[in-house]
Amino acid sequence: MPVNPELQGRSYPATAPYLVGREKVREFARAVLATSPLNLDPEAARAAGYPDVVAPPTFATVIQDATLQQLLADEDAGVDFSRVVHGDQRFTFTRPIVAGDELTATMMVTSVKTLGGHAMVTAESSIADATGAHVVTATSTLVVRGDE
Amino acid sequence: MNVGDVIAQKSYQLTRDTLVRYAAASGDFNPIHYRDDVAQSVGLPGVLAHGMLTMGLAVQPVVEWLGGDSGRVTDYQSKFTRPVPVDAVAGAEVTVVAKVGAIDDDGVRIDLTVTFEGQTVLGKAQVRVAP
């Protein structure tokens, strides 16, 4: 099934709260070859004015993933995972994610374009903390290949 | 500091081990990042690095330049223009060159050139840093 052209503008319910764990941040930091003590050592992070270890910039992808799963699970959207290629990615921060944050993400499909049989779906996931304050927006463009 | 200045340059050696660790840390278990047979079945040369792994490590030289304060990154974007195949034995070396792209009231824009075997793998990779 091709991508539904009426997908543009569709929004999805907020994801269940994700509690950012210190060890998860450290695991992610090591996985992206981060060496900063602020990503790894709570004492160093506190000395720099943060409440706990700071997540590397791309950690927001972990929170965003739950929203992209909503899109893939939406049969009416017609986004077939086996045909999806990640086209581009952006993170726009109000503040960095730190361990202890409880985050929810709300996604909206902001654009659907077709280009030579392929569809380009841009989805913006706004990530907020437990007080409702904005933390980061993660935006992905997924390229959905058409029938060969 | 002037536009065009190279603020950091670093190479990273990726192995299959690096990919497995990233899969676990990120939750991206797409088998094209750890199984050659699956990657080849969809027309790829073999196992590829996660685009988000390349993006994740490419910002690290900038974070180091910021004295480790990754919290000063206010915006980070990239296009995924070319895959990075990671050979089971030889791995893959990815090189990052970070240059000052613009300086304005909002801070500094750092432009990243990220290459594998001499070809760029990320497009328009830009990091905004607060003043």
Interface residues (C-beta under 8 A of the other chain):
Chain A: K24 E27 F28 R30 A31 V32 L33 A34 T35 S36 P37 L38 N39 A44 A48 Y50 V54 A55 P56 P57 T58 T61 V62 D65 V85 H86 G87 D88 Q89 R90 F91 T92 F93 R95 P96
Chain B: Y12 T18 R21 Y22 A24 A25 S26 G27 D28 G51 M52 L53 M55 G56 L57 V59 Q60 V63 E64 G68 D69 S70 G71 V73 T74 D75 Y76 Q77 S78 K79 F80 G123 K124 V127
